[in-house]
Amino acid sequence: MPRTSRSCPGGYTYHVLNRGNARTTVFHKPEDYDAFLDLMAEAAVRRPMRLLAYCLMPNHFHLALWPRQDGDLSRWMHWLMTAHVRRYLRHYRSSGHVWQGRFKAFPIQEDEHLLTVLRYIERNPLRAGLVERAEAWPWSSLRWLAAPERAPVRLEAGTVPRGTLWIEGVNAATADIEAAVERVRESIRRDRPYGSDGWMRATARELGLEYSLRPRGRPRAGGGSEIT
């Protein structure tokens, strides 16, 4: 299968993620999470980037990024991942790969589909059973929704309002929400833009991602995504 282009032109909002090599744990203790957030903040100073949401999980992370210019996202992520790997290998006195290859990035249609992805990102620790309320997870943007000025990384509102009942919506479990989760996961599995059918096809053509729309062949052994 062709690899997703990492040119990541500006003007789109992206769902960005990566997971530990061989699905192993990357964030072993609170200080590991905090160090990654510190690097995200430093990356935003070195290479300005609009961050809409984030969630760090034990063996993976999710970000919603809104780059201004072509190539901004790739340069920002390259600095972040390189700096983190150096810190990890030095801190744990280890060698080898920390992350499972390069990050993935999927354009998101900026309407209710963007809200679905933001909810998906911020609901991760609740879905994984790590907390009883999503906002209780210390390493998620939802934690800071009520006090964004205290967030360890600057957060942007984005183009689609979340509404006053956002936190309750993230914590809710409905059939519609779970169906949306499966559509987001399909986007992850297929390297596919996330949005309405028409927008998805048009965006895939524009960005050279037509392969992500083709019928899938026989799954590879051990394939699929373990990302929650």
C-alpha positions in Angstrom: 0.0 0.0 0.0 1.4 3.5 -0.8 2.3 5.6 2.2 0.4 8.6 3.2 2.0 11.8 1.9 3.7 13.8 4.6 3.6 17.1 2.7 0.6 18.1 4.8 -0.4 21.3 3.1 -1.6 24.2 5.2 -5.3 25.1 5.4 -6.5 21.8 6.7 -7.0 20.5 10.2 -5.3 17.2 10.8 -5.7 14.2 13.1 -2.1 13.2 14.0 -1.1 10.1 15.8 1.7 7.7 16.5 2.2 4.6 18.7 5.1 2.9 20.4 7.2 0.6 18.4 5.7 -2.9 18.5 2.9 -1.3 20.6 5.1 -1.0 23.6 4.6 1.5 26.4 6.3 4.9 25.8 5.1 6.9 28.7 6.1 4.9 31.8 5.5 7.5 34.5 4.0 11.0 35.0 7.4 12.6 34.2 7.4 11.0 30.8 4.1 12.6 29.9 5.1 15.9 31.3 8.4 15.9 29.4 6.5 15.3 26.1 4.1 18.2 26.8 7.1 20.4 27.6 8.6 19.4 24.2 5.3 20.2 22.5 5.3 23.6 24.0 8.9 24.2 22.9 8.1 23.0 19.4 5.3 25.5 19.2 7.8 28.3 20.0 10.4 27.0 17.5 7.9 26.3 14.7 4.5 28.0 15.4 1.6 25.5 15.3 -2.1 25.7 16.2 -3.1 22.9 18.6 -6.8 22.2 19.0 -6.7 19.0 21.1 -4.3 16.4 22.4 -4.3 13.2 24.4 -1.2 11.2 25.5 -1.8 7.6 26.3 0.6 5.0 27.7 1.7 3.7 24.2 0.3 6.3 21.8 -0.8 9.9 21.3 -3.4 11.8 19.4 -3.2 15.4 18.3 -5.5 17.8 16.3 -3.2 20.3 14.5 -4.1 23.2 12.3 -1.0 24.3 10.3 -1.0 27.7 8.6 1.5 26.9 5.8 2.5 24.0 3.6 5.0 21.8 5.4 4.5 23.4 8.8 3.0 20.2 10.3 5.8 17.9 9.0 8.5 20.2 10.3 6.8 20.6 13.6 6.3 16.9 14.1 9.8 16.1 12.9 11.3 18.4 15.6 9.0 17.0 18.3 9.6 13.4 17.5 13.3 13.8 17.2 13.6 15.7 20.4 11.4 13.2 22.3 13.4 10.2 21.0 16.7 11.8 22.1 15.2 12.5 25.6 13.8 9.0 25.9 17.0 7.1 24.9 19.1 9.3 27.1 16.8 9.1 30.1 16.3 5.3 29.9 19.8 4.6 28.6 18.4 2.5 25.8 18.7 2.3 22.0 16.6 1.4 19.0 13.2 2.6 17.9 10.8 4.3 20.3 7.9 5.0 17.9 6.4 2.8 15.2 7.7 4.5 12.1 6.6 8.0 11.1 3.5 9.7 12.4 0.2 9.5 10.6 -1.8 12.6 9.7 -5.3 12.7 8.3 -7.1 15.8 7.0 -10.5 16.5 8.8 -13.5 18.3 7.3 -14.1 21.4 9.5 -17.7 20.8 10.5 -19.3 18.3 12.7 -16.6 15.8 11.6 -14.0 17.9 13.3 -16.0 17.8 16.5 -16.2 14.0 16.2 -12.4 13.7 16.0 -11.9 16.2 18.9 -14.3 14.1 21.0 -12.6 10.9 19.9 -9.2 12.3 21.0 -10.3 13.6 24.4 -12.5 10.6 25.2 -9.5 8.2 24.8 -8.6 7.7 28.5 -12.3 7.1 29.4 -12.7 4.6 26.6 -9.6 2.8 27.7 -10.9 2.5 31.3 -8.1 4.7 32.8 -10.4 7.2 34.4 -14.1 7.5 35.3 -14.4 10.9 33.7 -12.5 12.0 30.6 -11.4 15.3 32.1 -9.7 13.6 35.0 -6.9 12.4 32.7 -4.0 14.8 33.4 -2.5 14.5 29.9 -5.4 15.6 27.8 -6.5 18.9 26.5 -10.0 18.3 28.0 -8.4 18.7 31.5 -7.8 22.3 30.7 -10.9 23.3 28.8 -12.2 25.4 31.8 -8.8 27.0 32.3 -6.9 27.2 29.0 -4.5 29.8 30.4 -3.2 27.1 32.7 -2.7 24.4 30.0 0.9 23.2 29.6 0.6 23.8 25.9 -1.3 26.7 24.3 -4.7 25.6 22.9 -6.6 27.1 20.0 -10.4 27.1 19.7 -10.5 26.2 16.0 -13.2 27.0 13.5 -16.0 24.9 14.9 -17.5 25.9 18.3 -17.6 23.0 20.8 -20.5 24.4 22.8 -21.1 24.8 26.5 -21.9 21.2 27.1 -18.7 19.8 25.5 -17.3 18.0 28.6 -20.6 16.2 29.2 -20.7 15.3 25.5 -17.2 13.8 25.6 -18.2 11.7 28.6 -21.5 10.5 27.1 -21.7 7.0 25.6 -24.4 6.8 22.9 -24.9 4.6 19.8 -24.2 7.5 17.6 -21.0 8.3 19.3 -19.8 4.7 19.1 -20.7 4.6 15.4 -18.6 7.7 14.8 -15.7 6.1 16.7 -15.7 3.3 14.2 -15.6 5.7 11.3 -12.7 7.5 12.8 -10.9 4.2 13.3 -11.6 3.3 9.7 -9.9 6.6 8.7 -6.8 5.5 10.8 -6.8 2.0 9.3 -7.1 3.3 5.7 -4.9 6.5 5.8 -8.1 8.2 4.7 -9.3 11.9 5.1 -12.2 12.1 7.5 -15.4 13.8 6.4 -18.5 13.5 4.3 -18.2 11.2 1.2 -18.0 14.1 -1.2 -15.4 16.0 0.8 -13.4 12.9 1.4 -13.2 12.0 -2.3 -12.3 15.5 -3.3 -9.7 15.9 -0.6 -8.2 12.4 -1.5 -7.8 13.5 -5.1 -6.3 16.8 -4.2 -3.7 15.3 -1.8 -2.9 12.2 -3.8 -4.6 9.8 -1.4 -6.9 8.1 -3.8 -5.6 4.7 -2.8 -7.2 5.2 0.6 -10.7 5.0 -1.0 -10.1 1.8 -2.9 -11.6 -1.5 -1.7 -9.3 -3.1 0.8 -7.5 -6.4 0.0 -6.9 -9.3 2.3 -5.7 -8.0 5.7 -2.0 -8.5 6.5 -1.2 -10.9 9.3 -1.0 -8.9 12.5 -2.4 -5.8 10.8 -5.0 -3.4 12.1 -4.8 -0.6 14.6 -4.5 -1.0 18.3 -4.9 2.7 18.8 -8.0 3.4 20.9 
